[in-house]
Amino acid sequence: MSYETEQLAVLPLGTEIIEREVEALVPIAVGDTWSQVLQEQEIIIKDDIIIEIRTR
């Protein structure tokens, strides 16, 4: 068992791990609020399935 796998076993349930960050194109339209467009979003993935999209 690798060190990383061992560490996963001791994390409390519900712990979130940032694996990587990506940049993406974001659609915008006239009338959008610029400050909301600039907010970062988090995509939560579990077992390779997107389960939630959050705005930070």
PDB file of N, H, CA, C and O in Angstrom:
ATOM      1  N   MET A   1       0.860  -1.184   0.000  1.00  0.00           N
ATOM      2  CA  MET A   1       0.000   0.000   0.000  1.00  0.00           C
ATOM      3  C   MET A   1       0.898   1.236   0.000  1.00  0.00           C
ATOM      4  O   MET A   1       1.865   1.305   0.758  1.00  0.00           O
ATOM      5  N   SER A   2       0.578   2.203  -0.845  1.00  0.00           N
ATOM      6  H   SER A   2      -0.208   2.147  -1.460  1.00  0.00           H
ATOM      7  CA  SER A   2       1.402   3.402  -0.928  1.00  0.00           C
ATOM      8  C   SER A   2       1.127   4.341   0.246  1.00  0.00           C
ATOM      9  O   SER A   2       0.107   4.237   0.927  1.00  0.00           O
ATOM     10  N   TYR A   3       2.053   5.243   0.456  1.00  0.00           N
ATOM     11  H   TYR A   3       2.881   5.327  -0.097  1.00  0.00           H
ATOM     12  CA  TYR A   3       1.907   6.224   1.533  1.00  0.00           C
ATOM     13  C   TYR A   3       0.625   7.048   1.353  1.00  0.00           C
ATOM     14  O   TYR A   3      -0.099   7.298   2.317  1.00  0.00           O
ATOM     15  N   GLU A   4       0.348   7.470   0.099  1.00  0.00           N
ATOM     16  H   GLU A   4       0.935   7.267  -0.684  1.00  0.00           H
ATOM     17  CA  GLU A   4      -0.847   8.272  -0.169  1.00  0.00           C
ATOM     18  C   GLU A   4      -2.118   7.506   0.186  1.00  0.00           C
ATOM     19  O   GLU A   4      -3.046   8.069   0.765  1.00  0.00           O
ATOM     20  N   THR A   5      -2.156   6.222  -0.162  1.00  0.00           N
ATOM     21  H   THR A   5      -1.402   5.764  -0.633  1.00  0.00           H
ATOM     22  CA  THR A   5      -3.319   5.391   0.150  1.00  0.00           C
ATOM     23  C   THR A   5      -3.490   5.241   1.657  1.00  0.00           C
ATOM     24  O   THR A   5      -4.611   5.270   2.165  1.00  0.00           O
ATOM     25  N   GLU A   6      -2.392   5.081   2.360  1.00  0.00           N
ATOM     26  H   GLU A   6      -1.482   5.057   1.948  1.00  0.00           H
ATOM     27  CA  GLU A   6      -2.453   4.983   3.819  1.00  0.00           C
ATOM     28  C   GLU A   6      -3.004   6.262   4.433  1.00  0.00           C
ATOM     29  O   GLU A   6      -3.802   6.215   5.369  1.00  0.00           O
ATOM     30  N   GLN A   7      -2.573   7.413   3.900  1.00  0.00           N
ATOM     31  H   GLN A   7      -1.925   7.451   3.140  1.00  0.00           H
ATOM     32  CA  GLN A   7      -3.050   8.691   4.414  1.00  0.00           C
ATOM     33  C   GLN A   7      -4.541   8.882   4.160  1.00  0.00           C
ATOM     34  O   GLN A   7      -5.239   9.461   4.992  1.00  0.00           O
ATOM     35  N   LEU A   8      -5.033   8.407   3.031  1.00  0.00           N
ATOM     36  H   LEU A   8      -4.466   7.937   2.355  1.00  0.00           H
ATOM     37  CA  LEU A   8      -6.465   8.494   2.746  1.00  0.00           C
ATOM     38  C   LEU A   8      -7.279   7.730   3.777  1.00  0.00           C
ATOM     39  O   LEU A   8      -8.383   8.144   4.130  1.00  0.00           O
ATOM     40  N   ALA A   9      -6.745   6.632   4.255  1.00  0.00           N
ATOM     41  H   ALA A   9      -5.848   6.297   3.968  1.00  0.00           H
ATOM     42  CA  ALA A   9      -7.459   5.799   5.214  1.00  0.00           C
ATOM     43  C   ALA A   9      -7.661   6.497   6.559  1.00  0.00           C
ATOM     44  O   ALA A   9      -8.591   6.156   7.290  1.00  0.00           O
ATOM     45  N   VAL A  10      -6.810   7.466   6.899  1.00  0.00           N
ATOM     46  H   VAL A  10      -6.054   7.743   6.305  1.00  0.00           H
ATOM     47  CA  VAL A  10      -6.925   8.126   8.202  1.00  0.00           C
ATOM     48  C   VAL A  10      -7.681   9.457   8.137  1.00  0.00           C
ATOM     49  O   VAL A  10      -7.901  10.087   9.172  1.00  0.00           O
ATOM     50  N   LEU A  11      -8.081   9.891   6.945  1.00  0.00           N
ATOM     51  H   LEU A  11      -7.903   9.379   6.105  1.00  0.00           H
ATOM     52  CA  LEU A  11      -8.838  11.145   6.827  1.00  0.00           C
ATOM     53  C   LEU A  11     -10.260  10.963   7.350  1.00  0.00           C
ATOM     54  O   LEU A  11     -10.868   9.914   7.141  1.00  0.00           O
ATOM     55  N   PRO A  12     -10.790  11.978   8.029  1.00  0.00           N
ATOM     56  CA  PRO A  12     -12.186  11.896   8.475  1.00  0.00           C
ATOM     57  C   PRO A  12     -13.134  11.873   7.274  1.00  0.00           C
ATOM     58  O   PRO A  12     -12.820  12.418   6.216  1.00  0.00           O
ATOM     59  N   LEU A  13     -14.283  11.244   7.445  1.00  0.00           N
ATOM     60  H   LEU A  13     -14.538  10.802   8.304  1.00  0.00           H
ATOM     61  CA  LEU A  13     -15.293  11.249   6.388  1.00  0.00           C
ATOM     62  C   LEU A  13     -15.672  12.687   6.057  1.00  0.00           C
ATOM     63  O   LEU A  13     -15.751  13.536   6.945  1.00  0.00           O
ATOM     64  N   GLY A  14     -15.904  12.952   4.789  1.00  0.00           N
ATOM     65  H   GLY A  14     -15.840  12.262   4.068  1.00  0.00           H
ATOM     66  CA  GLY A  14     -16.295  14.288   4.358  1.00  0.00           C
ATOM     67  C   GLY A  14     -15.127  15.199   4.025  1.00  0.00           C
ATOM     68  O   GLY A  14     -15.336  16.326   3.575  1.00  0.00           O
ATOM     69  N   THR A  15     -13.908  14.738   4.235  1.00  0.00           N
ATOM     70  H   THR A  15     -13.738  13.822   4.601  1.00  0.00           H
ATOM     71  CA  THR A  15     -12.737  15.537   3.904  1.00  0.00           C
ATOM     72  C   THR A  15     -12.646  15.699   2.394  1.00  0.00           C
ATOM     73  O   THR A  15     -12.842  14.740   1.648  1.00  0.00           O
ATOM     74  N   GLU A  16     -12.348  16.917   1.945  1.00  0.00           N
ATOM     75  H   GLU A  16     -12.189  17.697   2.551  1.00  0.00           H
ATOM     76  CA  GLU A  16     -12.208  17.180   0.520  1.00  0.00           C
ATOM     77  C   GLU A  16     -10.747  17.399   0.194  1.00  0.00           C
ATOM     78  O   GLU A  16     -10.022  18.051   0.946  1.00  0.00           O
ATOM     79  N   ILE A  17     -10.322  16.856  -0.923  1.00  0.00           N
ATOM     80  H   ILE A  17     -10.910  16.327  -1.534  1.00  0.00           H
ATOM     81  CA  ILE A  17      -8.934  16.947  -1.355  1.00  0.00           C
ATOM     82  C   ILE A  17      -8.898  17.668  -2.694  1.00  0.00           C
ATOM     83  O   ILE A  17      -9.617  17.299  -3.623  1.00  0.00           O
ATOM     84  N   ILE A  18      -8.060  18.694  -2.793  1.00  0.00           N
ATOM     85  H   ILE A  18      -7.475  18.993  -2.038  1.00  0.00           H
ATOM     86  CA  ILE A  18      -7.886  19.379  -4.070  1.00  0.00           C
ATOM     87  C   ILE A  18      -6.844  18.601  -4.854  1.00  0.00           C
ATOM     88  O   ILE A  18      -5.671  18.549  -4.483  1.00  0.00           O
ATOM     89  N   GLU A  19      -7.292  18.003  -5.939  1.00  0.00           N
ATOM     90  H   GLU A  19      -8.244  18.046  -6.240  1.00  0.00           H
ATOM     91  CA  GLU A  19      -6.380  17.202  -6.753  1.00  0.00           C
ATOM     92  C   GLU A  19      -5.663  18.074  -7.772  1.00  0.00           C
ATOM     93  O   GLU A  19      -4.458  17.936  -7.980  1.00  0.00           O
ATOM     94  N   ARG A  20      -6.400  18.959  -8.398  1.00  0.00           N
ATOM     95  H   ARG A  20      -7.380  19.071  -8.229  1.00  0.00           H
ATOM     96  CA  ARG A  20      -5.796  19.858  -9.382  1.00  0.00           C
ATOM     97  C   ARG A  20      -6.763  21.000  -9.664  1.00  0.00           C
ATOM     98  O   ARG A  20      -7.943  20.938  -9.319  1.00  0.00           O
ATOM     99  N   GLU A  21      -6.247  22.020 -10.286  1.00  0.00           N
ATOM    100  H   GLU A  21      -5.288  22.070 -10.566  1.00  0.00           H
ATOM    101  CA  GLU A  21      -7.058  23.159 -10.685  1.00  0.00           C
ATOM    102  C   GLU A  21      -7.037  23.243 -12.200  1.00  0.00           C
ATOM    103  O   GLU A  21      -6.031  22.936 -12.839  1.00  0.00           O
ATOM    104  N   VAL A  22      -8.160  23.663 -12.763  1.00  0.00           N
ATOM    105  H   VAL A  22      -8.978  23.912 -12.243  1.00  0.00           H
ATOM    106  CA  VAL A  22      -8.247  23.819 -14.215  1.00  0.00           C
ATOM    107  C   VAL A  22      -8.814  25.195 -14.543  1.00  0.00           C
ATOM    108  O   VAL A  22      -9.535  25.795 -13.744  1.00  0.00           O
ATOM    109  N   GLU A  23      -8.481  25.673 -15.711  1.00  0.00           N
ATOM    110  H   GLU A  23      -7.896  25.187 -16.360  1.00  0.00           H
ATOM    111  CA  GLU A  23      -9.070  26.908 -16.211  1.00  0.00           C
ATOM    112  C   GLU A  23     -10.116  26.532 -17.240  1.00  0.00           C
ATOM    113  O   GLU A  23      -9.977  25.524 -17.932  1.00  0.00           O
ATOM    114  N   ALA A  24     -11.167  27.338 -17.346  1.00  0.00           N
ATOM    115  H   ALA A  24     -11.281  28.157 -16.784  1.00  0.00           H
ATOM    116  CA  ALA A  24     -12.226  27.018 -18.289  1.00  0.00           C
ATOM    117  C   ALA A  24     -12.815  28.301 -18.866  1.00  0.00           C
ATOM    118  O   ALA A  24     -12.739  29.367 -18.254  1.00  0.00           O
ATOM    119  N   LEU A  25     -13.391  28.181 -20.026  1.00  0.00           N
ATOM    120  H   LEU A  25     -13.453  27.315 -20.522  1.00  0.00           H
ATOM    121  CA  LEU A  25     -14.145  29.282 -20.609  1.00  0.00           C
ATOM    122  C   LEU A  25     -15.496  29.350 -19.901  1.00  0.00           C
ATOM    123  O   LEU A  25     -16.116  28.325 -19.618  1.00  0.00           O
ATOM    124  N   VAL A  26     -15.935  30.561 -19.625  1.00  0.00           N
ATOM    125  H   VAL A  26     -15.432  31.394 -19.856  1.00  0.00           H
ATOM    126  CA  VAL A  26     -17.205  30.751 -18.935  1.00  0.00           C
ATOM    127  C   VAL A  26     -18.112  31.581 -19.819  1.00  0.00           C
ATOM    128  O   VAL A  26     -17.736  32.684 -20.217  1.00  0.00           O
ATOM    129  N   PRO A  27     -19.297  31.083 -20.138  1.00  0.00           N
ATOM    130  CA  PRO A  27     -20.196  31.881 -20.969  1.00  0.00           C
ATOM    131  C   PRO A  27     -20.720  33.098 -20.201  1.00  0.00           C
ATOM    132  O   PRO A  27     -21.095  32.991 -19.033  1.00  0.00           O
ATOM    133  N   ILE A  28     -20.739  34.236 -20.860  1.00  0.00           N
ATOM    134  H   ILE A  28     -20.434  34.323 -21.809  1.00  0.00           H
ATOM    135  CA  ILE A  28     -21.293  35.453 -20.265  1.00  0.00           C
ATOM    136  C   ILE A  28     -22.234  36.095 -21.266  1.00  0.00           C
ATOM    137  O   ILE A  28     -22.185  35.816 -22.463  1.00  0.00           O
ATOM    138  N   ALA A  29     -23.093  36.964 -20.748  1.00  0.00           N
ATOM    139  H   ALA A  29     -23.133  37.191 -19.775  1.00  0.00           H
ATOM    140  CA  ALA A  29     -24.059  37.651 -21.609  1.00  0.00           C
ATOM    141  C   ALA A  29     -24.282  39.061 -21.089  1.00  0.00           C
ATOM    142  O   ALA A  29     -23.999  39.355 -19.927  1.00  0.00           O
ATOM    143  N   VAL A  30     -24.787  39.923 -21.945  1.00  0.00           N
ATOM    144  H   VAL A  30     -25.017  39.684 -22.888  1.00  0.00           H
ATOM    145  CA  VAL A  30     -25.142  41.279 -21.530  1.00  0.00           C
ATOM    146  C   VAL A  30     -26.129  41.169 -20.370  1.00  0.00           C
ATOM    147  O   VAL A  30     -27.094  40.409 -20.438  1.00  0.00           O
ATOM    148  N   GLY A  31     -25.886  41.919 -19.325  1.00  0.00           N
ATOM    149  H   GLY A  31     -25.102  42.537 -19.269  1.00  0.00           H
ATOM    150  CA  GLY A  31     -26.761  41.892 -18.157  1.00  0.00           C
ATOM    151  C   GLY A  31     -26.215  41.035 -17.017  1.00  0.00           C
ATOM    152  O   GLY A  31     -26.716  41.111 -15.895  1.00  0.00           O
ATOM    153  N   ASP A  32     -25.176  40.208 -17.296  1.00  0.00           N
ATOM    154  H   ASP A  32     -24.769  40.146 -18.207  1.00  0.00           H
ATOM    155  CA  ASP A  32     -24.576  39.414 -16.224  1.00  0.00           C
ATOM    156  C   ASP A  32     -23.872  40.337 -15.230  1.00  0.00           C
ATOM    157  O   ASP A  32     -23.431  41.426 -15.599  1.00  0.00           O
ATOM    158  N   THR A  33     -23.768  39.916 -13.996  1.00  0.00           N
ATOM    159  H   THR A  33     -24.126  39.032 -13.696  1.00  0.00           H
ATOM    160  CA  THR A  33     -23.053  40.663 -12.968  1.00  0.00           C
ATOM    161  C   THR A  33     -21.592  40.226 -12.990  1.00  0.00           C
ATOM    162  O   THR A  33     -21.280  39.062 -12.741  1.00  0.00           O
ATOM    163  N   TRP A  34     -20.699  41.168 -13.291  1.00  0.00           N
ATOM    164  H   TRP A  34     -20.952  42.114 -13.494  1.00  0.00           H
ATOM    165  CA  TRP A  34     -19.285  40.846 -13.482  1.00  0.00           C
ATOM    166  C   TRP A  34     -18.670  40.196 -12.242  1.00  0.00           C
ATOM    167  O   TRP A  34     -17.893  39.249 -12.365  1.00  0.00           O
ATOM    168  N   SER A  35     -19.008  40.691 -11.050  1.00  0.00           N
ATOM    169  H   SER A  35     -19.639  41.460 -10.949  1.00  0.00           H
ATOM    170  CA  SER A  35     -18.413  40.119  -9.831  1.00  0.00           C
ATOM    171  C   SER A  35     -18.803  38.652  -9.658  1.00  0.00           C
ATOM    172  O   SER A  35     -18.019  37.872  -9.118  1.00  0.00           O
ATOM    173  N   GLN A  36     -19.983  38.267 -10.099  1.00  0.00           N
ATOM    174  H   GLN A  36     -20.620  38.900 -10.537  1.00  0.00           H
ATOM    175  CA  GLN A  36     -20.390  36.869 -10.017  1.00  0.00           C
ATOM    176  C   GLN A  36     -19.661  36.022 -11.056  1.00  0.00           C
ATOM    177  O   GLN A  36     -19.332  34.864 -10.799  1.00  0.00           O
ATOM    178  N   VAL A  37     -19.409  36.600 -12.225  1.00  0.00           N
ATOM    179  H   VAL A  37     -19.676  37.541 -12.434  1.00  0.00           H
ATOM    180  CA  VAL A  37     -18.683  35.879 -13.271  1.00  0.00           C
ATOM    181  C   VAL A  37     -17.266  35.570 -12.793  1.00  0.00           C
ATOM    182  O   VAL A  37     -16.732  34.502 -13.093  1.00  0.00           O
ATOM    183  N   LEU A  38     -16.655  36.491 -12.055  1.00  0.00           N
ATOM    184  H   LEU A  38     -17.088  37.358 -11.812  1.00  0.00           H
ATOM    185  CA  LEU A  38     -15.279  36.329 -11.603  1.00  0.00           C
ATOM    186  C   LEU A  38     -15.122  35.378 -10.422  1.00  0.00           C
ATOM    187  O   LEU A  38     -14.005  34.956 -10.123  1.00  0.00           O
ATOM    188  N   GLN A  39     -16.213  35.032  -9.745  1.00  0.00           N
ATOM    189  H   GLN A  39     -17.120  35.376  -9.988  1.00  0.00           H
ATOM    190  CA  GLN A  39     -16.109  34.130  -8.595  1.00  0.00           C
ATOM    191  C   GLN A  39     -15.612  32.763  -9.040  1.00  0.00           C
ATOM    192  O   GLN A  39     -16.005  32.239 -10.082  1.00  0.00           O
ATOM    193  N   GLU A  40     -14.742  32.210  -8.218  1.00  0.00           N
ATOM    194  H   GLU A  40     -14.423  32.636  -7.371  1.00  0.00           H
ATOM    195  CA  GLU A  40     -14.223  30.885  -8.526  1.00  0.00           C
ATOM    196  C   GLU A  40     -15.282  29.832  -8.217  1.00  0.00           C
ATOM    197  O   GLU A  40     -16.106  30.003  -7.319  1.00  0.00           O
ATOM    198  N   GLN A  41     -15.246  28.762  -8.962  1.00  0.00           N
ATOM    199  H   GLN A  41     -14.577  28.623  -9.692  1.00  0.00           H
ATOM    200  CA  GLN A  41     -16.173  27.662  -8.731  1.00  0.00           C
ATOM    201  C   GLN A  41     -15.395  26.402  -8.394  1.00  0.00           C
ATOM    202  O   GLN A  41     -14.259  26.214  -8.830  1.00  0.00           O
ATOM    203  N   GLU A  42     -16.022  25.556  -7.618  1.00  0.00           N
ATOM    204  H   GLU A  42     -16.944  25.709  -7.264  1.00  0.00           H
ATOM    205  CA  GLU A  42     -15.453  24.256  -7.284  1.00  0.00           C
ATOM    206  C   GLU A  42     -16.369  23.189  -7.857  1.00  0.00           C
ATOM    207  O   GLU A  42     -17.590  23.284  -7.740  1.00  0.00           O
ATOM    208  N   ILE A  43     -15.792  22.196  -8.462  1.00  0.00           N
ATOM    209  H   ILE A  43     -14.800  22.119  -8.557  1.00  0.00           H
ATOM    210  CA  ILE A  43     -16.566  21.059  -8.956  1.00  0.00           C
ATOM    211  C   ILE A  43     -16.203  19.875  -8.088  1.00  0.00           C
ATOM    212  O   ILE A  43     -15.045  19.460  -8.043  1.00  0.00           O
ATOM    213  N   ILE A  44     -17.186  19.335  -7.402  1.00  0.00           N
ATOM    214  H   ILE A  44     -18.126  19.672  -7.438  1.00  0.00           H
ATOM    215  CA  ILE A  44     -16.967  18.216  -6.490  1.00  0.00           C
ATOM    216  C   ILE A  44     -17.257  16.920  -7.243  1.00  0.00           C
ATOM    217  O   ILE A  44     -18.344  16.732  -7.789  1.00  0.00           O
ATOM    218  N   ILE A  45     -16.263  16.033  -7.263  1.00  0.00           N
ATOM    219  H   ILE A  45     -15.380  16.186  -6.820  1.00  0.00           H
ATOM    220  CA  ILE A  45     -16.378  14.769  -7.997  1.00  0.00           C
ATOM    221  C   ILE A  45     -16.215  13.611  -7.027  1.00  0.00           C
ATOM    222  O   ILE A  45     -15.304  13.604  -6.199  1.00  0.00           O
ATOM    223  N   LYS A  46     -17.096  12.642  -7.135  1.00  0.00           N
ATOM    224  H   LYS A  46     -17.836  12.647  -7.808  1.00  0.00           H
ATOM    225  CA  LYS A  46     -17.009  11.435  -6.312  1.00  0.00           C
ATOM    226  C   LYS A  46     -17.159  10.234  -7.235  1.00  0.00           C
ATOM    227  O   LYS A  46     -18.133  10.133  -7.982  1.00  0.00           O
ATOM    228  N   ASP A  47     -16.204   9.338  -7.179  1.00  0.00           N
ATOM    229  H   ASP A  47     -15.414   9.420  -6.573  1.00  0.00           H
ATOM    230  CA  ASP A  47     -16.218   8.137  -8.022  1.00  0.00           C
ATOM    231  C   ASP A  47     -16.402   8.492  -9.491  1.00  0.00           C
ATOM    232  O   ASP A  47     -17.157   7.835 -10.208  1.00  0.00           O
ATOM    233  N   ASP A  48     -15.698   9.548  -9.939  1.00  0.00           N
ATOM    234  H   ASP A  48     -15.085  10.082  -9.357  1.00  0.00           H
ATOM    235  CA  ASP A  48     -15.683   9.994 -11.330  1.00  0.00           C
ATOM    236  C   ASP A  48     -17.012  10.592 -11.797  1.00  0.00           C
ATOM    237  O   ASP A  48     -17.252  10.699 -13.000  1.00  0.00           O
ATOM    238  N   ILE A  49     -17.879  10.983 -10.854  1.00  0.00           N
ATOM    239  H   ILE A  49     -17.685  10.896  -9.877  1.00  0.00           H
ATOM    240  CA  ILE A  49     -19.168  11.590 -11.196  1.00  0.00           C
ATOM    241  C   ILE A  49     -19.248  12.954 -10.531  1.00  0.00           C
ATOM    242  O   ILE A  49     -18.970  13.078  -9.338  1.00  0.00           O
ATOM    243  N   ILE A  50     -19.624  13.978 -11.288  1.00  0.00           N
ATOM    244  H   ILE A  50     -19.849  13.877 -12.257  1.00  0.00           H
ATOM    245  CA  ILE A  50     -19.788  15.316 -10.729  1.00  0.00           C
ATOM    246  C   ILE A  50     -21.021  15.285  -9.842  1.00  0.00           C
ATOM    247  O   ILE A  50     -22.116  14.956 -10.297  1.00  0.00           O
ATOM    248  N   ILE A  51     -20.835  15.632  -8.561  1.00  0.00           N
ATOM    249  H   ILE A  51     -19.945  15.899  -8.191  1.00  0.00           H
ATOM    250  CA  ILE A  51     -21.970  15.583  -7.645  1.00  0.00           C
ATOM    251  C   ILE A  51     -22.401  16.969  -7.171  1.00  0.00           C
ATOM    252  O   ILE A  51     -23.487  17.132  -6.615  1.00  0.00           O
ATOM    253  N   GLU A  52     -21.524  17.987  -7.399  1.00  0.00           N
ATOM    254  H   GLU A  52     -20.642  17.855  -7.851  1.00  0.00           H
ATOM    255  CA  GLU A  52     -21.891  19.332  -6.955  1.00  0.00           C
ATOM    256  C   GLU A  52     -20.993  20.354  -7.636  1.00  0.00           C
ATOM    257  O   GLU A  52     -19.826  20.079  -7.914  1.00  0.00           O
ATOM    258  N   ILE A  53     -21.546  21.539  -7.902  1.00  0.00           N
ATOM    259  H   ILE A  53     -22.494  21.762  -7.676  1.00  0.00           H
ATOM    260  CA  ILE A  53     -20.764  22.672  -8.382  1.00  0.00           C
ATOM    261  C   ILE A  53     -21.024  23.807  -7.402  1.00  0.00           C
ATOM    262  O   ILE A  53     -22.171  24.201  -7.192  1.00  0.00           O
ATOM    263  N   ARG A  54     -19.958  24.334  -6.803  1.00  0.00           N
ATOM    264  H   ARG A  54     -19.026  24.014  -6.974  1.00  0.00           H
ATOM    265  CA  ARG A  54     -20.079  25.373  -5.786  1.00  0.00           C
ATOM    266  C   ARG A  54     -19.385  26.651  -6.258  1.00  0.00           C
ATOM    267  O   ARG A  54     -18.402  26.600  -6.997  1.00  0.00           O
ATOM    268  N   THR A  55     -19.909  27.785  -5.824  1.00  0.00           N
ATOM    269  H   THR A  55     -20.708  27.825  -5.224  1.00  0.00           H
ATOM    270  CA  THR A  55     -19.232  29.070  -6.013  1.00  0.00           C
ATOM    271  C   THR A  55     -18.561  29.418  -4.701  1.00  0.00           C
ATOM    272  O   THR A  55     -19.196  29.410  -3.647  1.00  0.00           O
ATOM    273  N   ARG A  56     -17.267  29.726  -4.769  1.00  0.00           N
ATOM    274  H   ARG A  56     -16.751  29.732  -5.626  1.00  0.00           H
ATOM    275  CA  ARG A  56     -16.531  30.079  -3.542  1.00  0.00           C
ATOM    276  C   ARG A  56     -16.882  31.449  -3.081  1.00  0.00           C
ATOM    277  O   ARG A  56     -16.361  31.912  -2.066  1.00  0.00           O
TER     278      ARG A  56
END
